C-alpha cells in the first residue's frame, strides 16, 4: 500500500514506545495490544501486525509510568510496511482533563530527557 501524505501536525510529536490496549468501539469486542512509535496530546502512531481500518472508532488504554489513561480515538490513516507491520495514525477525540494533563506532563518530561 502506498504511503498517503500526512496532514500538517497540530501538536508536537514525541518518539516514544508505550503499550496501548486498543478496542474497537461499538459492536466488536476484540482487543489488541499495540505499541506507539510517537505520541502527542492530539494523537499517536500505533504499530501492530494488523490494521484496524481507517475511520474505525477506538477505545484506548495507554500505559504511562505509574498510571493508565483512557482515550477515545479514531484511525485517520494506515500504512502497511514491507516488514508486515501496520502503522496507524490515531487521533484522540475524547480524553478527560486529568488524563490529558498526565499525558502532556509525560510528553514534556520525556522530551526534556531525550535532549
C-alpha positions in Angstrom: 0.0 0.0 0.0 1.4 3.4 -1.0 2.1 5.8 1.8 -0.5 8.6 2.0 0.7 12.2 2.5 0.2 13.1 6.2 -1.6 16.3 7.1 0.1 19.2 8.9 0.6 18.3 12.6 -1.2 20.5 15.1 0.7 19.0 18.1 4.4 18.3 18.5 5.1 14.6 18.5 7.5 12.7 20.7 9.1 9.4 19.6 8.4 7.0 22.4 7.2 3.4 22.7 4.3 2.9 25.0 2.0 -0.1 25.3 -1.6 0.6 24.4 -4.6 -1.7 24.8 -6.9 -1.0 21.8 -10.6 -1.9 21.5 -12.8 -1.1 18.5 -15.7 0.9 19.8 -19.2 -0.4 19.1 -20.2 -3.9 18.3 -16.8 -5.6 18.1 -15.3 -6.7 21.4 -11.9 -7.8 20.2 -8.8 -6.2 21.8 -5.3 -5.8 20.6 -2.1 -4.8 22.3 -0.2 -2.3 20.2 2.9 -0.1 20.7 3.2 3.6 19.9 6.1 4.9 17.8 5.1 8.5 18.6 2.7 10.3 20.8 1.3 13.8 21.1 -1.5 15.4 23.1 -3.7 15.1 20.0 -3.0 11.5 19.0 -0.4 8.8 18.4 1.0 6.4 15.8 0.5 2.8 16.7 2.2 -0.3 15.3 0.6 -3.7 15.1 0.6 -6.7 12.8 -2.9 -5.9 11.5 -4.7 -2.8 10.6 -8.0 -1.7 12.3 -9.5 0.2 9.3 -9.4 3.9 8.6 -12.3 5.6 10.3 -12.7 3.0 13.0 -13.7 4.4 16.4 -11.4 3.2 19.2 -11.2 3.0 22.9 -7.6 3.2 24.2 -5.9 2.3 27.5 -2.5 3.9 27.4 0.1 2.7 29.8 2.2 5.6 31.2 4.7 5.3 34.1 2.6 4.7 37.3 -0.8 5.2 35.5 -3.1 4.0 32.8 -5.1 6.7 31.0 -8.1 6.4 28.8 -8.9 8.0 25.5 -11.4 7.6 22.7 -10.0 8.0 19.2 -10.3 7.2 15.5 -7.9 5.7 13.0 -7.1 8.5 10.5 -4.5 6.7 8.3 -2.8 3.3 7.9 0.4 2.3 6.2 1.5 -1.3 5.7 5.3 -1.6 5.9 7.4 -4.1 4.0 8.0 -5.9 7.3 4.3 -6.7 7.5 3.7 -4.3 10.4 0.9 -1.8 10.0 1.4 1.8 11.2 -1.8 3.6 12.2 -2.3 7.3 12.9 -4.8 7.7 15.8 -6.5 11.0 16.6 -7.6 11.4 20.2 -11.2 12.5 20.1 -12.1 12.5 23.8 -10.0 12.3 27.0 -10.8 13.6 30.4 -8.9 16.7 31.5 -6.9 14.8 34.2 -5.7 12.1 31.8 -4.8 14.8 29.2 -2.8 16.7 31.8 -0.9 13.5 32.8 -0.3 12.7 29.1 1.0 16.2 28.4 3.2 16.1 31.5 4.7 12.7 30.5 5.4 14.0 27.0 7.1 17.2 28.4 9.2 15.2 30.9 10.3 12.6 28.3 11.1 15.3 25.7 13.3 17.1 28.2 15.2 13.9 29.0 15.7 13.0 25.3 17.5 16.2 24.5 
